Amino acid sequence: MDLEECKKRQEYESTRKKYTTISIPVSLYERIRNVMEGTGFKSVSDYVTYILREVVSMHEKERLSRPFSQEDLQRIKEKLKALGYL
């Protein structure tokens, strides 16, 4: 590897996203591989990353739409009542 290739590789490595490994059962891996056929994804890892991003985003949006739990609302009402606002 010449100096130019080495520099390009270092640049690539420094800009590459960091990843971690998650273990799943082989049977699940096979099922995912079958499901993703024809989707255009290049690997099970890419497909699972996409699916997980979608699921996490959905849960984040749901959480934002309900900022207070029933318990939170009850405590707020009790505090407001104690202060004479209700």
PDB file of N, CA, C and O in Angstrom:
ATOM      1  N   MET A   1       0.853  -1.167   0.000  1.00  0.00           N
ATOM      2  CA  MET A   1       0.000   0.000   0.000  1.00  0.00           C
ATOM      3  C   MET A   1       0.902   1.234   0.000  1.00  0.00           C
ATOM      4  O   MET A   1       1.777   1.371   0.855  1.00  0.00           O
ATOM      5  N   ASP A   2       0.683   2.123  -0.959  1.00  0.00           N
ATOM      6  CA  ASP A   2       1.516   3.325  -1.015  1.00  0.00           C
ATOM      7  C   ASP A   2       0.977   4.388  -0.062  1.00  0.00           C
ATOM      8  O   ASP A   2      -0.072   4.195   0.554  1.00  0.00           O
ATOM      9  N   LEU A   3       1.673   5.486   0.060  1.00  0.00           N
ATOM     10  CA  LEU A   3       1.332   6.543   1.004  1.00  0.00           C
ATOM     11  C   LEU A   3      -0.044   7.137   0.717  1.00  0.00           C
ATOM     12  O   LEU A   3      -0.803   7.409   1.647  1.00  0.00           O
ATOM     13  N   GLU A   4      -0.369   7.338  -0.544  1.00  0.00           N
ATOM     14  CA  GLU A   4      -1.669   7.911  -0.910  1.00  0.00           C
ATOM     15  C   GLU A   4      -2.815   6.985  -0.500  1.00  0.00           C
ATOM     16  O   GLU A   4      -3.821   7.444   0.041  1.00  0.00           O
ATOM     17  N   GLU A   5      -2.666   5.694  -0.752  1.00  0.00           N
ATOM     18  CA  GLU A   5      -3.688   4.728  -0.359  1.00  0.00           C
ATOM     19  C   GLU A   5      -3.829   4.685   1.153  1.00  0.00           C
ATOM     20  O   GLU A   5      -4.935   4.551   1.678  1.00  0.00           O
ATOM     21  N   CYS A   6      -2.716   4.796   1.843  1.00  0.00           N
ATOM     22  CA  CYS A   6      -2.723   4.790   3.302  1.00  0.00           C
ATOM     23  C   CYS A   6      -3.491   5.998   3.840  1.00  0.00           C
ATOM     24  O   CYS A   6      -4.283   5.866   4.773  1.00  0.00           O
ATOM     25  N   LYS A   7      -3.259   7.173   3.254  1.00  0.00           N
ATOM     26  CA  LYS A   7      -3.961   8.389   3.672  1.00  0.00           C
ATOM     27  C   LYS A   7      -5.462   8.263   3.416  1.00  0.00           C
ATOM     28  O   LYS A   7      -6.277   8.646   4.256  1.00  0.00           O
ATOM     29  N   LYS A   8      -5.819   7.722   2.246  1.00  0.00           N
ATOM     30  CA  LYS A   8      -7.227   7.544   1.917  1.00  0.00           C
ATOM     31  C   LYS A   8      -7.891   6.590   2.901  1.00  0.00           C
ATOM     32  O   LYS A   8      -9.017   6.825   3.339  1.00  0.00           O
ATOM     33  N   ARG A   9      -7.194   5.522   3.243  1.00  0.00           N
ATOM     34  CA  ARG A   9      -7.745   4.554   4.197  1.00  0.00           C
ATOM     35  C   ARG A   9      -7.935   5.181   5.566  1.00  0.00           C
ATOM     36  O   ARG A   9      -8.958   4.955   6.212  1.00  0.00           O
ATOM     37  N   GLN A  10      -6.958   5.971   6.021  1.00  0.00           N
ATOM     38  CA  GLN A  10      -7.069   6.636   7.324  1.00  0.00           C
ATOM     39  C   GLN A  10      -8.244   7.616   7.316  1.00  0.00           C
ATOM     40  O   GLN A  10      -8.988   7.704   8.292  1.00  0.00           O
ATOM     41  N   GLU A  11      -8.406   8.343   6.224  1.00  0.00           N
ATOM     42  CA  GLU A  11      -9.519   9.287   6.111  1.00  0.00           C
ATOM     43  C   GLU A  11     -10.843   8.542   6.156  1.00  0.00           C
ATOM     44  O   GLU A  11     -11.779   8.962   6.837  1.00  0.00           O
ATOM     45  N   TYR A  12     -10.915   7.434   5.428  1.00  0.00           N
ATOM     46  CA  TYR A  12     -12.129   6.625   5.423  1.00  0.00           C
ATOM     47  C   TYR A  12     -12.434   6.106   6.822  1.00  0.00           C
ATOM     48  O   TYR A  12     -13.573   6.186   7.282  1.00  0.00           O
ATOM     49  N   GLU A  13     -11.427   5.577   7.497  1.00  0.00           N
ATOM     50  CA  GLU A  13     -11.613   5.028   8.841  1.00  0.00           C
ATOM     51  C   GLU A  13     -12.067   6.095   9.827  1.00  0.00           C
ATOM     52  O   GLU A  13     -12.878   5.814  10.710  1.00  0.00           O
ATOM     53  N   SER A  14     -11.558   7.313   9.690  1.00  0.00           N
ATOM     54  CA  SER A  14     -11.917   8.371  10.635  1.00  0.00           C
ATOM     55  C   SER A  14     -13.326   8.905  10.403  1.00  0.00           C
ATOM     56  O   SER A  14     -13.945   9.425  11.332  1.00  0.00           O
ATOM     57  N   THR A  15     -13.847   8.786   9.179  1.00  0.00           N
ATOM     58  CA  THR A  15     -15.192   9.278   8.890  1.00  0.00           C
ATOM     59  C   THR A  15     -16.250   8.187   8.984  1.00  0.00           C
ATOM     60  O   THR A  15     -17.445   8.481   8.961  1.00  0.00           O
ATOM     61  N   ARG A  16     -15.833   6.959   9.088  1.00  0.00           N
ATOM     62  CA  ARG A  16     -16.758   5.828   9.157  1.00  0.00           C
ATOM     63  C   ARG A  16     -17.542   5.859  10.467  1.00  0.00           C
ATOM     64  O   ARG A  16     -17.002   6.211  11.515  1.00  0.00           O
ATOM     65  N   LYS A  17     -18.805   5.491  10.397  1.00  0.00           N
ATOM     66  CA  LYS A  17     -19.628   5.426  11.598  1.00  0.00           C
ATOM     67  C   LYS A  17     -19.137   4.304  12.489  1.00  0.00           C
ATOM     68  O   LYS A  17     -18.608   3.297  12.019  1.00  0.00           O
ATOM     69  N   LYS A  18     -19.322   4.496  13.779  1.00  0.00           N
ATOM     70  CA  LYS A  18     -18.951   3.443  14.727  1.00  0.00           C
ATOM     71  C   LYS A  18     -20.126   2.493  14.902  1.00  0.00           C
ATOM     72  O   LYS A  18     -21.284   2.910  14.904  1.00  0.00           O
ATOM     73  N   TYR A  19     -19.819   1.232  15.046  1.00  0.00           N
ATOM     74  CA  TYR A  19     -20.837   0.195  15.176  1.00  0.00           C
ATOM     75  C   TYR A  19     -20.539  -0.688  16.377  1.00  0.00           C
ATOM     76  O   TYR A  19     -19.428  -0.695  16.908  1.00  0.00           O
ATOM     77  N   THR A  20     -21.550  -1.425  16.788  1.00  0.00           N
ATOM     78  CA  THR A  20     -21.400  -2.438  17.812  1.00  0.00           C
ATOM     79  C   THR A  20     -22.092  -3.696  17.303  1.00  0.00           C
ATOM     80  O   THR A  20     -22.869  -3.646  16.350  1.00  0.00           O
ATOM     81  N   THR A  21     -21.812  -4.790  17.925  1.00  0.00           N
ATOM     82  CA  THR A  21     -22.391  -6.061  17.508  1.00  0.00           C
ATOM     83  C   THR A  21     -23.519  -6.446  18.454  1.00  0.00           C
ATOM     84  O   THR A  21     -23.384  -6.355  19.675  1.00  0.00           O
ATOM     85  N   ILE A  22     -24.628  -6.875  17.874  1.00  0.00           N
ATOM     86  CA  ILE A  22     -25.757  -7.393  18.647  1.00  0.00           C
ATOM     87  C   ILE A  22     -25.980  -8.818  18.200  1.00  0.00           C
ATOM     88  O   ILE A  22     -26.071  -9.095  17.004  1.00  0.00           O
ATOM     89  N   SER A  23     -26.069  -9.719  19.153  1.00  0.00           N
ATOM     90  CA  SER A  23     -26.278 -11.131  18.824  1.00  0.00           C
ATOM     91  C   SER A  23     -27.765 -11.447  18.778  1.00  0.00           C
ATOM     92  O   SER A  23     -28.529 -11.050  19.657  1.00  0.00           O
ATOM     93  N   ILE A  24     -28.156 -12.162  17.745  1.00  0.00           N
ATOM     94  CA  ILE A  24     -29.521 -12.652  17.631  1.00  0.00           C
ATOM     95  C   ILE A  24     -29.452 -14.138  17.299  1.00  0.00           C
ATOM     96  O   ILE A  24     -28.449 -14.610  16.762  1.00  0.00           O
ATOM     97  N   PRO A  25     -30.511 -14.876  17.614  1.00  0.00           N
ATOM     98  CA  PRO A  25     -30.519 -16.296  17.286  1.00  0.00           C
ATOM     99  C   PRO A  25     -30.385 -16.505  15.773  1.00  0.00           C
ATOM    100  O   PRO A  25     -30.899 -15.718  14.978  1.00  0.00           O
ATOM    101  N   VAL A  26     -29.695 -17.566  15.396  1.00  0.00           N
ATOM    102  CA  VAL A  26     -29.491 -17.875  13.981  1.00  0.00           C
ATOM    103  C   VAL A  26     -30.832 -18.059  13.278  1.00  0.00           C
ATOM    104  O   VAL A  26     -30.987 -17.658  12.125  1.00  0.00           O
ATOM    105  N   SER A  27     -31.793 -18.657  13.958  1.00  0.00           N
ATOM    106  CA  SER A  27     -33.101 -18.875  13.336  1.00  0.00           C
ATOM    107  C   SER A  27     -33.774 -17.541  13.005  1.00  0.00           C
ATOM    108  O   SER A  27     -34.436 -17.426  11.973  1.00  0.00           O
ATOM    109  N   LEU A  28     -33.616 -16.548  13.854  1.00  0.00           N
ATOM    110  CA  LEU A  28     -34.165 -15.223  13.574  1.00  0.00           C
ATOM    111  C   LEU A  28     -33.425 -14.576  12.420  1.00  0.00           C
ATOM    112  O   LEU A  28     -34.044 -13.953  11.556  1.00  0.00           O
ATOM    113  N   TYR A  29     -32.120 -14.714  12.396  1.00  0.00           N
ATOM    114  CA  TYR A  29     -31.306 -14.190  11.298  1.00  0.00           C
ATOM    115  C   TYR A  29     -31.804 -14.752   9.967  1.00  0.00           C
ATOM    116  O   TYR A  29     -31.965 -14.011   8.997  1.00  0.00           O
ATOM    117  N   GLU A  30     -32.047 -16.054   9.925  1.00  0.00           N
ATOM    118  CA  GLU A  30     -32.520 -16.700   8.694  1.00  0.00           C
ATOM    119  C   GLU A  30     -33.892 -16.169   8.295  1.00  0.00           C
ATOM    120  O   GLU A  30     -34.146 -15.933   7.114  1.00  0.00           O
ATOM    121  N   ARG A  31     -34.774 -15.981   9.269  1.00  0.00           N
ATOM    122  CA  ARG A  31     -36.105 -15.452   8.972  1.00  0.00           C
ATOM    123  C   ARG A  31     -36.011 -14.041   8.407  1.00  0.00           C
ATOM    124  O   ARG A  31     -36.699 -13.707   7.442  1.00  0.00           O
ATOM    125  N   ILE A  32     -35.160 -13.215   9.008  1.00  0.00           N
ATOM    126  CA  ILE A  32     -34.971 -11.843   8.526  1.00  0.00           C
ATOM    127  C   ILE A  32     -34.417 -11.862   7.109  1.00  0.00           C
ATOM    128  O   ILE A  32     -34.863 -11.102   6.250  1.00  0.00           O
ATOM    129  N   ARG A  33     -33.450 -12.726   6.872  1.00  0.00           N
ATOM    130  CA  ARG A  33     -32.853 -12.829   5.536  1.00  0.00           C
ATOM    131  C   ARG A  33     -33.914 -13.183   4.498  1.00  0.00           C
ATOM    132  O   ARG A  33     -33.906 -12.648   3.390  1.00  0.00           O
ATOM    133  N   ASN A  34     -34.820 -14.079   4.857  1.00  0.00           N
ATOM    134  CA  ASN A  34     -35.899 -14.458   3.933  1.00  0.00           C
ATOM    135  C   ASN A  34     -36.876 -13.304   3.708  1.00  0.00           C
ATOM    136  O   ASN A  34     -37.319 -13.071   2.583  1.00  0.00           O
ATOM    137  N   VAL A  35     -37.206 -12.587   4.773  1.00  0.00           N
ATOM    138  CA  VAL A  35     -38.156 -11.480   4.684  1.00  0.00           C
ATOM    139  C   VAL A  35     -37.601 -10.339   3.837  1.00  0.00           C
ATOM    140  O   VAL A  35     -38.350  -9.691   3.106  1.00  0.00           O
ATOM    141  N   MET A  36     -36.303 -10.090   3.927  1.00  0.00           N
ATOM    142  CA  MET A  36     -35.717  -8.938   3.244  1.00  0.00           C
ATOM    143  C   MET A  36     -35.427  -9.182   1.773  1.00  0.00           C
ATOM    144  O   MET A  36     -35.044  -8.254   1.060  1.00  0.00           O
ATOM    145  N   GLU A  37     -35.601 -10.413   1.303  1.00  0.00           N
ATOM    146  CA  GLU A  37     -35.353 -10.707  -0.107  1.00  0.00           C
ATOM    147  C   GLU A  37     -36.205  -9.801  -0.990  1.00  0.00           C
ATOM    148  O   GLU A  37     -37.404  -9.646  -0.760  1.00  0.00           O
ATOM    149  N   GLY A  38     -35.583  -9.211  -1.990  1.00  0.00           N
ATOM    150  CA  GLY A  38     -36.288  -8.350  -2.916  1.00  0.00           C
ATOM    151  C   GLY A  38     -36.502  -6.930  -2.425  1.00  0.00           C
ATOM    152  O   GLY A  38     -37.162  -6.139  -3.099  1.00  0.00           O
ATOM    153  N   THR A  39     -35.951  -6.589  -1.252  1.00  0.00           N
ATOM    154  CA  THR A  39     -36.146  -5.238  -0.708  1.00  0.00           C
ATOM    155  C   THR A  39     -35.081  -4.262  -1.173  1.00  0.00           C
ATOM    156  O   THR A  39     -35.261  -3.050  -1.054  1.00  0.00           O
ATOM    157  N   GLY A  40     -33.981  -4.764  -1.698  1.00  0.00           N
ATOM    158  CA  GLY A  40     -32.895  -3.886  -2.119  1.00  0.00           C
ATOM    159  C   GLY A  40     -31.821  -3.683  -1.074  1.00  0.00           C
ATOM    160  O   GLY A  40     -30.791  -3.068  -1.352  1.00  0.00           O
ATOM    161  N   PHE A  41     -32.050  -4.196   0.133  1.00  0.00           N
ATOM    162  CA  PHE A  41     -31.013  -4.100   1.161  1.00  0.00           C
ATOM    163  C   PHE A  41     -29.884  -5.056   0.822  1.00  0.00           C
ATOM    164  O   PHE A  41     -30.114  -6.152   0.311  1.00  0.00           O
ATOM    165  N   LYS A  42     -28.657  -4.627   1.112  1.00  0.00           N
ATOM    166  CA  LYS A  42     -27.490  -5.428   0.755  1.00  0.00           C
ATOM    167  C   LYS A  42     -27.139  -6.475   1.801  1.00  0.00           C
ATOM    168  O   LYS A  42     -26.463  -7.457   1.494  1.00  0.00           O
ATOM    169  N   SER A  43     -27.591  -6.273   3.032  1.00  0.00           N
ATOM    170  CA  SER A  43     -27.245  -7.221   4.084  1.00  0.00           C
ATOM    171  C   SER A  43     -28.334  -7.234   5.151  1.00  0.00           C
ATOM    172  O   SER A  43     -29.134  -6.304   5.255  1.00  0.00           O
ATOM    173  N   VAL A  44     -28.349  -8.300   5.935  1.00  0.00           N
ATOM    174  CA  VAL A  44     -29.277  -8.400   7.058  1.00  0.00           C
ATOM    175  C   VAL A  44     -29.003  -7.260   8.034  1.00  0.00           C
ATOM    176  O   VAL A  44     -29.936  -6.683   8.593  1.00  0.00           O
ATOM    177  N   SER A  45     -27.742  -6.937   8.239  1.00  0.00           N
ATOM    178  CA  SER A  45     -27.378  -5.856   9.150  1.00  0.00           C
ATOM    179  C   SER A  45     -27.991  -4.525   8.710  1.00  0.00           C
ATOM    180  O   SER A  45     -28.533  -3.790   9.535  1.00  0.00           O
ATOM    181  N   ASP A  46     -27.908  -4.212   7.414  1.00  0.00           N
ATOM    182  CA  ASP A  46     -28.497  -2.975   6.899  1.00  0.00           C
ATOM    183  C   ASP A  46     -30.016  -2.964   7.100  1.00  0.00           C
ATOM    184  O   ASP A  46     -30.593  -1.949   7.490  1.00  0.00           O
ATOM    185  N   TYR A  47     -30.649  -4.100   6.829  1.00  0.00           N
ATOM    186  CA  TYR A  47     -32.095  -4.203   6.967  1.00  0.00           C
ATOM    187  C   TYR A  47     -32.517  -4.046   8.425  1.00  0.00           C
ATOM    188  O   TYR A  47     -33.455  -3.307   8.724  1.00  0.00           O
ATOM    189  N   VAL A  48     -31.833  -4.734   9.325  1.00  0.00           N
ATOM    190  CA  VAL A  48     -32.167  -4.662  10.748  1.00  0.00           C
ATOM    191  C   VAL A  48     -31.933  -3.241  11.277  1.00  0.00           C
ATOM    192  O   VAL A  48     -32.719  -2.747  12.084  1.00  0.00           O
ATOM    193  N   THR A  49     -30.868  -2.589  10.831  1.00  0.00           N
ATOM    194  CA  THR A  49     -30.612  -1.206  11.238  1.00  0.00           C
ATOM    195  C   THR A  49     -31.769  -0.311  10.818  1.00  0.00           C
ATOM    196  O   THR A  49     -32.234   0.517  11.602  1.00  0.00           O
ATOM    197  N   TYR A  50     -32.236  -0.473   9.585  1.00  0.00           N
ATOM    198  CA  TYR A  50     -33.369   0.306   9.094  1.00  0.00           C
ATOM    199  C   TYR A  50     -34.621   0.055   9.952  1.00  0.00           C
ATOM    200  O   TYR A  50     -35.284   0.997  10.384  1.00  0.00           O
ATOM    201  N   ILE A  51     -34.927  -1.207  10.186  1.00  0.00           N
ATOM    202  CA  ILE A  51     -36.117  -1.567  10.961  1.00  0.00           C
ATOM    203  C   ILE A  51     -36.023  -1.012  12.382  1.00  0.00           C
ATOM    204  O   ILE A  51     -36.995  -0.458  12.896  1.00  0.00           O
ATOM    205  N   LEU A  52     -34.870  -1.157  13.011  1.00  0.00           N
ATOM    206  CA  LEU A  52     -34.714  -0.655  14.380  1.00  0.00           C
ATOM    207  C   LEU A  52     -34.840   0.863  14.437  1.00  0.00           C
ATOM    208  O   LEU A  52     -35.436   1.396  15.373  1.00  0.00           O
ATOM    209  N   ARG A  53     -34.293   1.558  13.461  1.00  0.00           N
ATOM    210  CA  ARG A  53     -34.452   3.021  13.433  1.00  0.00           C
ATOM    211  C   ARG A  53     -35.927   3.402  13.345  1.00  0.00           C
ATOM    212  O   ARG A  53     -36.377   4.329  14.019  1.00  0.00           O
ATOM    213  N   GLU A  54     -36.675   2.683  12.511  1.00  0.00           N
ATOM    214  CA  GLU A  54     -38.106   2.958  12.372  1.00  0.00           C
ATOM    215  C   GLU A  54     -38.850   2.703  13.682  1.00  0.00           C
ATOM    216  O   GLU A  54     -39.675   3.516  14.097  1.00  0.00           O
ATOM    217  N   VAL A  55     -38.563   1.591  14.323  1.00  0.00           N
ATOM    218  CA  VAL A  55     -39.240   1.238  15.577  1.00  0.00           C
ATOM    219  C   VAL A  55     -38.900   2.243  16.677  1.00  0.00           C
ATOM    220  O   VAL A  55     -39.789   2.706  17.392  1.00  0.00           O
ATOM    221  N   VAL A  56     -37.631   2.578  16.814  1.00  0.00           N
ATOM    222  CA  VAL A  56     -37.217   3.531  17.842  1.00  0.00           C
ATOM    223  C   VAL A  56     -37.851   4.894  17.581  1.00  0.00           C
ATOM    224  O   VAL A  56     -38.316   5.546  18.516  1.00  0.00           O
ATOM    225  N   SER A  57     -37.876   5.328  16.335  1.00  0.00           N
ATOM    226  CA  SER A  57     -38.490   6.600  15.983  1.00  0.00           C
ATOM    227  C   SER A  57     -39.974   6.606  16.337  1.00  0.00           C
ATOM    228  O   SER A  57     -40.484   7.594  16.864  1.00  0.00           O
ATOM    229  N   MET A  58     -40.659   5.517  16.052  1.00  0.00           N
ATOM    230  CA  MET A  58     -42.079   5.399  16.371  1.00  0.00           C
ATOM    231  C   MET A  58     -42.304   5.531  17.878  1.00  0.00           C
ATOM    232  O   MET A  58     -43.222   6.229  18.309  1.00  0.00           O
ATOM    233  N   HIS A  59     -41.476   4.870  18.670  1.00  0.00           N
ATOM    234  CA  HIS A  59     -41.613   4.932  20.127  1.00  0.00           C
ATOM    235  C   HIS A  59     -41.282   6.329  20.650  1.00  0.00           C
ATOM    236  O   HIS A  59     -41.929   6.808  21.582  1.00  0.00           O
ATOM    237  N   GLU A  60     -40.297   6.976  20.070  1.00  0.00           N
ATOM    238  CA  GLU A  60     -39.952   8.340  20.485  1.00  0.00           C
ATOM    239  C   GLU A  60     -41.099   9.301  20.199  1.00  0.00           C
ATOM    240  O   GLU A  60     -41.427  10.143  21.034  1.00  0.00           O
ATOM    241  N   LYS A  61     -41.710   9.179  19.024  1.00  0.00           N
ATOM    242  CA  LYS A  61     -42.844  10.040  18.673  1.00  0.00           C
ATOM    243  C   LYS A  61     -44.015   9.792  19.612  1.00  0.00           C
ATOM    244  O   LYS A  61     -44.680  10.733  20.045  1.00  0.00           O
ATOM    245  N   GLU A  62     -44.269   8.527  19.929  1.00  0.00           N
ATOM    246  CA  GLU A  62     -45.365   8.180  20.829  1.00  0.00           C
ATOM    247  C   GLU A  62     -45.119   8.770  22.210  1.00  0.00           C
ATOM    248  O   GLU A  62     -46.037   9.298  22.837  1.00  0.00           O
ATOM    249  N   ARG A  63     -43.899   8.681  22.677  1.00  0.00           N
ATOM    250  CA  ARG A  63     -43.555   9.209  23.992  1.00  0.00           C
ATOM    251  C   ARG A  63     -43.743  10.726  24.023  1.00  0.00           C
ATOM    252  O   ARG A  63     -44.220  11.276  25.016  1.00  0.00           O
ATOM    253  N   LEU A  64     -43.367  11.400  22.931  1.00  0.00           N
ATOM    254  CA  LEU A  64     -43.523  12.856  22.870  1.00  0.00           C
ATOM    255  C   LEU A  64     -44.990  13.270  22.822  1.00  0.00           C
ATOM    256  O   LEU A  64     -45.354  14.339  23.313  1.00  0.00           O
ATOM    257  N   SER A  65     -45.827  12.428  22.233  1.00  0.00           N
ATOM    258  CA  SER A  65     -47.249  12.766  22.146  1.00  0.00           C
ATOM    259  C   SER A  65     -47.946  12.595  23.489  1.00  0.00           C
ATOM    260  O   SER A  65     -49.018  13.163  23.697  1.00  0.00           O
ATOM    261  N   ARG A  66     -47.372  11.837  24.391  1.00  0.00           N
ATOM    262  CA  ARG A  66     -47.918  11.642  25.739  1.00  0.00           C
ATOM    263  C   ARG A  66     -46.833  11.997  26.754  1.00  0.00           C
ATOM    264  O   ARG A  66     -46.211  11.101  27.325  1.00  0.00           O
ATOM    265  N   PRO A  67     -46.597  13.295  26.988  1.00  0.00           N
ATOM    266  CA  PRO A  67     -45.484  13.666  27.857  1.00  0.00           C
ATOM    267  C   PRO A  67     -45.688  13.292  29.329  1.00  0.00           C
ATOM    268  O   PRO A  67     -44.720  13.137  30.073  1.00  0.00           O
ATOM    269  N   PHE A  68     -46.964  13.148  29.748  1.00  0.00           N
ATOM    270  CA  PHE A  68     -47.232  12.840  31.151  1.00  0.00           C
ATOM    271  C   PHE A  68     -47.987  11.520  31.274  1.00  0.00           C
ATOM    272  O   PHE A  68     -48.938  11.265  30.535  1.00  0.00           O
ATOM    273  N   SER A  69     -47.556  10.696  32.207  1.00  0.00           N
ATOM    274  CA  SER A  69     -48.286   9.462  32.496  1.00  0.00           C
ATOM    275  C   SER A  69     -49.490   9.814  33.370  1.00  0.00           C
ATOM    276  O   SER A  69     -49.612  10.949  33.831  1.00  0.00           O
ATOM    277  N   GLN A  70     -50.359   8.864  33.593  1.00  0.00           N
ATOM    278  CA  GLN A  70     -51.518   9.089  34.474  1.00  0.00           C
ATOM    279  C   GLN A  70     -51.053   9.431  35.886  1.00  0.00           C
ATOM    280  O   GLN A  70     -51.648  10.274  36.558  1.00  0.00           O
ATOM    281  N   GLU A  71     -49.987   8.771  36.327  1.00  0.00           N
ATOM    282  CA  GLU A  71     -49.437   9.060  37.658  1.00  0.00           C
ATOM    283  C   GLU A  71     -48.915  10.493  37.727  1.00  0.00           C
ATOM    284  O   GLU A  71     -49.132  11.191  38.717  1.00  0.00           O
ATOM    285  N   ASP A  72     -48.224  10.929  36.666  1.00  0.00           N
ATOM    286  CA  ASP A  72     -47.728  12.304  36.612  1.00  0.00           C
ATOM    287  C   ASP A  72     -48.884  13.292  36.711  1.00  0.00           C
ATOM    288  O   ASP A  72     -48.824  14.247  37.486  1.00  0.00           O
ATOM    289  N   LEU A  73     -49.927  13.065  35.933  1.00  0.00           N
ATOM    290  CA  LEU A  73     -51.083  13.957  35.947  1.00  0.00           C
ATOM    291  C   LEU A  73     -51.728  14.007  37.326  1.00  0.00           C
ATOM    292  O   LEU A  73     -52.132  15.077  37.781  1.00  0.00           O
ATOM    293  N   GLN A  74     -51.828  12.880  37.984  1.00  0.00           N
ATOM    294  CA  GLN A  74     -52.433  12.827  39.325  1.00  0.00           C
ATOM    295  C   GLN A  74     -51.603  13.645  40.313  1.00  0.00           C
ATOM    296  O   GLN A  74     -52.161  14.406  41.104  1.00  0.00           O
ATOM    297  N   ARG A  75     -50.267  13.496  40.276  1.00  0.00           N
ATOM    298  CA  ARG A  75     -49.399  14.266  41.173  1.00  0.00           C
ATOM    299  C   ARG A  75     -49.489  15.762  40.899  1.00  0.00           C
ATOM    300  O   ARG A  75     -49.491  16.570  41.829  1.00  0.00           O
ATOM    301  N   ILE A  76     -49.563  16.127  39.630  1.00  0.00           N
ATOM    302  CA  ILE A  76     -49.681  17.541  39.269  1.00  0.00           C
ATOM    303  C   ILE A  76     -50.989  18.110  39.806  1.00  0.00           C
ATOM    304  O   ILE A  76     -51.008  19.205  40.369  1.00  0.00           O
ATOM    305  N   LYS A  77     -52.084  17.367  39.632  1.00  0.00           N
ATOM    306  CA  LYS A  77     -53.381  17.819  40.133  1.00  0.00           C
ATOM    307  C   LYS A  77     -53.357  17.979  41.648  1.00  0.00           C
ATOM    308  O   LYS A  77     -53.895  18.947  42.185  1.00  0.00           O
ATOM    309  N   GLU A  78     -52.725  17.015  42.340  1.00  0.00           N
ATOM    310  CA  GLU A  78     -52.643  17.100  43.808  1.00  0.00           C
ATOM    311  C   GLU A  78     -51.846  18.328  44.241  1.00  0.00           C
ATOM    312  O   GLU A  78     -52.228  19.010  45.192  1.00  0.00           O
ATOM    313  N   LYS A  79     -50.752  18.612  43.556  1.00  0.00           N
ATOM    314  CA  LYS A  79     -49.943  19.786  43.898  1.00  0.00           C
ATOM    315  C   LYS A  79     -50.703  21.080  43.623  1.00  0.00           C
ATOM    316  O   LYS A  79     -50.670  22.010  44.429  1.00  0.00           O
ATOM    317  N   LEU A  80     -51.396  21.136  42.468  1.00  0.00           N
ATOM    318  CA  LEU A  80     -52.182  22.320  42.155  1.00  0.00           C
ATOM    319  C   LEU A  80     -53.312  22.519  43.153  1.00  0.00           C
ATOM    320  O   LEU A  80     -53.621  23.649  43.531  1.00  0.00           O
ATOM    321  N   LYS A  81     -53.929  21.422  43.578  1.00  0.00           N
ATOM    322  CA  LYS A  81     -55.005  21.485  44.574  1.00  0.00           C
ATOM    323  C   LYS A  81     -54.454  21.976  45.908  1.00  0.00           C
ATOM    324  O   LYS A  81     -55.070  22.813  46.567  1.00  0.00           O
ATOM    325  N   ALA A  82     -53.294  21.456  46.306  1.00  0.00           N
ATOM    326  CA  ALA A  82     -52.667  21.877  47.553  1.00  0.00           C
ATOM    327  C   ALA A  82     -52.295  23.351  47.538  1.00  0.00           C
ATOM    328  O   ALA A  82     -52.282  24.003  48.582  1.00  0.00           O
ATOM    329  N   LEU A  83     -51.995  23.876  46.362  1.00  0.00           N
ATOM    330  CA  LEU A  83     -51.645  25.297  46.224  1.00  0.00           C
ATOM    331  C   LEU A  83     -52.879  26.177  46.057  1.00  0.00           C
ATOM    332  O   LEU A  83     -52.773  27.403  46.005  1.00  0.00           O
ATOM    333  N   GLY A  84     -54.059  25.543  45.973  1.00  0.00           N
ATOM    334  CA  GLY A  84     -55.303  26.307  45.871  1.00  0.00           C
ATOM    335  C   GLY A  84     -55.728  26.672  44.464  1.00  0.00           C
ATOM    336  O   GLY A  84     -56.632  27.487  44.282  1.00  0.00           O
ATOM    337  N   TYR A  85     -55.096  26.085  43.477  1.00  0.00           N
ATOM    338  CA  TYR A  85     -55.456  26.388  42.084  1.00  0.00           C
ATOM    339  C   TYR A  85     -56.620  25.534  41.580  1.00  0.00           C
ATOM    340  O   TYR A  85     -57.259  25.895  40.591  1.00  0.00           O
ATOM    341  N   LEU A  86     -56.899  24.446  42.218  1.00  0.00           N
ATOM    342  CA  LEU A  86     -58.020  23.582  41.804  1.00  0.00           C
ATOM    343  C   LEU A  86     -59.004  23.410  42.933  1.00  0.00           C
ATOM    344  O   LEU A  86     -60.010  22.718  42.775  1.00  0.00           O
TER     345      LEU A  86
END
